[in-house]
Amino acid sequence: MLNDVARALASSDSSAEYARLNVVFALFCKCKSEDMIEPGLWLLDKWNSYAGKALAWALIGKNASTIAKVNRSTMERLQREIRSTTEVGLTGFRYQGPEPYAPDFRMRWLVNREAANSANTKTNLVELMAPVPDDAQGWRSMAETFRQICERFPYDTGYAAPGLVFGDDAAKVEAGAIIGPLAMRHKGFDVPNNATTSYFVGKGSRGARWLTFLSKEKASEIRFPSANELPRGVMIVPTKNGMMIIASDIPEVGDTNRGIEATNLPWLAKLLEPITFFGDRNLKMLLSDRLDFVERWERRFLDAPAGTGSP
């Protein structure tokens, strides 16, 4: 089912221009900006090793508006941007490719010095996007890679999931016309707009996803069942800073039109409900430009009756 959606998007010229399917990995870290420097430099090196020659484009700096081809100075500028987090209020970049828009691979860095202030809802964001694996072994390998990355960062919450991703920032409404119906039909997909979400999410979770990362602090705020009470297929893996919850070996996205549920995600959504961030209004354009879809989608595993079908 996951691959069916990926093939449908890729085979449609009009859809592929605005939306595509990628694996999305995001960590939200409401910490001092200087605590992001060492893990950020480490991740940049790892990202180069992972994506290699596919990384052909970069947009560097909080005020940058034009994506430029990678050149000899790109790596030095990216490293400088990470190191400058203690000197300026906000640092950021996108390092991606092979396409300039809707790329197969993307690293996004957005570190805000104000995130250390507990009085606001801003947080630091590290986000990766990569192609969807071909098989179960590929998903297991990806889960292990994300676990290794999370252990480097002082995260509060995070997740990884197959995501319906928009292309050009200027065409979110066009992307939303494609993403909205798919997201309402296949509940297991992520709909990410994390660069904006990071200004409002604070230490909250984005809810049930294929992989969920929780710090020890956030995990202590919810009541976990004993190991023998976990739904079949769910695994809880300790990490250096907390835990990783694996909802299933391979991500399940479900299909309301065919009465197929994403088996363990409703259970996980209920577990995470006390620490979940709701009211992410910036998702409106990506959900058919309808504000009522935002609430319906955010609570899709909590309120919606089975078999409601797509809107």
PyMOL commands that set and color helices and strands:
alter all, ss='L'
color gray80, all
select helices_A, chain A and resi 2-11+13-18+33-54+74-86+113-116+136-150+169-185+194-197+216-219+227-229+256-258+265-275+281-286+291-298
alter helices_A, ss='H'
color red, helices_A
select strands_A, chain A and resi 19-29+57-60+68-69+90-97+105-112+124-130+157-166+211-215+235-238+242-246
alter strands_A, ss='S'
color yellow, strands_A
deselect
rebuild
show_as cartoon
